[in-house]
Amino acid sequence: MSVNQQSKDRAKKLRKNLTDAERLLWKCINRKQLCGAHFRRQVPMDRYIVDFVCHSRKLIIEVDGGQHSEPSNVEYDIERTDFLEDEGYKVIRFWNNEVLQNTEGVVEAIRLAVKEREHPVPHPKNPS
């Protein structure tokens, strides 16, 4: 997955300007707090930037605001998810209000996904 400089610059800006929900979730998942999984935040992957990714577990976490319910954004998110899943990643999504109002439940769902992907099956395009 190649990444252009523009995506790298945009990701750097996004890392400095996390939403409240992203900031809260980051406090819960950084520093290998969930089953030893190492997450990175605002990471360029090809033409997309994902909110959080654990490459070793092939797991992506997206935290979405209300703009993601607009029809054009729904289509974009489907295309984006399909691309990332074609690369062998599992994408899980949470709404901002879920993270802010049910942080414990969101973290538990992520923990279960991390455990489930403890030994991800190599993707056919990238066998180990």
C-alpha positions as CSV (number, residue, x, y, z in Angstrom):
1,M,0.0,0.0,0.0
2,S,1.7,3.1,-1.1
3,V,1.1,6.5,0.6
4,N,1.7,9.9,-0.9
5,Q,3.1,12.9,0.9
6,Q,-0.2,14.7,1.0
7,S,-1.8,11.8,2.9
8,K,1.1,11.8,5.3
9,D,0.8,15.5,6.0
10,R,-3.0,15.2,6.4
11,A,-2.6,12.3,8.9
12,K,-0.1,14.4,10.9
13,K,-2.6,17.2,11.2
14,L,-5.4,14.8,12.2
15,R,-3.2,13.3,14.9
16,K,-2.8,16.8,16.4
17,N,-6.6,17.5,16.2
18,L,-8.4,14.4,17.5
19,T,-12.1,14.7,18.3
20,D,-13.1,14.3,21.9
21,A,-14.3,10.8,21.2
22,E,-11.0,9.8,19.4
23,R,-8.9,11.4,22.3
24,L,-10.9,9.4,24.9
25,L,-10.6,6.1,23.0
26,W,-6.9,6.7,22.4
27,K,-6.4,6.9,26.1
28,C,-8.0,3.5,26.5
29,I,-6.2,1.6,23.7
30,N,-2.7,3.1,23.4
31,R,0.4,1.6,25.0
32,K,-0.6,-2.0,24.4
33,Q,-3.4,-1.8,27.0
34,L,-5.7,-4.3,25.1
35,C,-4.2,-7.8,25.1
36,G,-0.9,-6.3,24.1
37,A,-2.2,-5.0,20.8
38,H,-0.2,-2.0,19.5
39,F,-2.5,0.6,17.9
40,R,-1.4,3.6,15.9
41,R,-3.7,6.6,15.3
42,Q,-4.6,8.5,12.1
43,V,-2.6,6.3,9.8
44,P,-2.5,6.7,6.0
45,M,-3.3,3.4,4.2
46,D,-3.2,3.9,0.4
47,R,-5.6,6.7,-0.4
48,Y,-7.4,6.6,3.0
49,I,-6.5,7.6,6.6
50,V,-7.8,5.3,9.3
51,D,-8.5,6.5,12.8
52,F,-6.8,3.6,14.6
53,V,-5.0,0.5,13.3
54,C,-3.3,-2.5,14.8
55,H,-1.3,-4.0,11.9
56,S,-0.3,-7.2,13.7
57,R,-4.0,-8.0,14.3
58,K,-5.2,-6.5,11.0
59,L,-7.8,-4.5,12.9
60,I,-9.0,-1.0,12.1
61,I,-11.2,1.1,14.4
62,E,-13.2,4.0,13.0
63,V,-14.9,6.6,15.2
64,D,-17.6,8.4,13.2
65,G,-19.4,11.6,13.6
66,G,-22.9,12.5,12.3
67,Q,-21.5,13.5,8.9
68,H,-21.0,9.7,8.2
69,S,-24.8,9.2,8.0
70,E,-25.1,11.5,5.0
71,P,-25.8,9.4,1.8
72,S,-22.6,10.5,0.0
73,N,-20.5,9.6,3.0
74,V,-22.2,6.3,3.5
75,E,-21.2,5.3,0.0
76,Y,-17.7,6.5,0.6
77,D,-17.4,4.6,3.8
78,I,-18.7,1.4,2.1
79,E,-16.1,1.8,-0.6
80,R,-13.4,2.5,1.9
81,T,-14.3,-0.5,4.1
82,D,-14.4,-2.8,1.1
83,F,-10.9,-1.7,0.1
84,L,-9.5,-2.2,3.6
85,E,-11.2,-5.6,4.0
86,D,-9.8,-6.6,0.6
87,E,-6.4,-5.9,2.1
88,G,-7.1,-8.4,4.9
89,Y,-8.2,-5.9,7.6
90,K,-11.3,-6.1,9.8
91,V,-12.9,-2.7,10.2
92,I,-15.1,-1.9,13.2
93,R,-17.0,1.3,13.6
94,F,-18.4,3.3,16.5
95,W,-20.3,6.5,16.6
96,N,-18.8,9.4,18.6
97,N,-21.7,9.3,21.1
98,E,-21.1,5.6,21.7
99,V,-17.5,6.2,22.6
100,L,-18.4,9.2,24.8
101,Q,-21.4,7.6,26.5
102,N,-20.5,4.0,26.7
103,T,-16.7,4.0,26.7
104,E,-16.5,0.7,28.7
105,G,-18.8,-1.1,26.3
106,V,-16.8,0.2,23.2
107,V,-13.5,-0.8,24.8
108,E,-14.9,-4.3,25.6
109,A,-16.0,-4.7,21.9
110,I,-12.6,-3.7,20.7
111,R,-10.9,-6.1,23.2
112,L,-13.1,-9.0,21.9
113,A,-12.1,-8.1,18.3
114,V,-8.4,-8.0,19.3
115,K,-8.7,-11.4,20.9
116,E,-10.6,-12.7,17.9
117,R,-7.8,-11.5,15.6
118,E,-4.9,-12.8,17.8
119,H,-3.7,-14.9,14.9
120,P,-5.1,-13.3,11.8
121,V,-5.2,-15.6,8.7
122,P,-2.7,-14.3,6.2
123,H,-4.4,-12.5,3.3
124,P,-4.1,-14.3,0.0
125,K,-2.5,-11.2,-1.6
126,N,0.2,-11.1,1.2
127,P,0.9,-14.6,2.4
128,S,3.4,-14.8,5.3
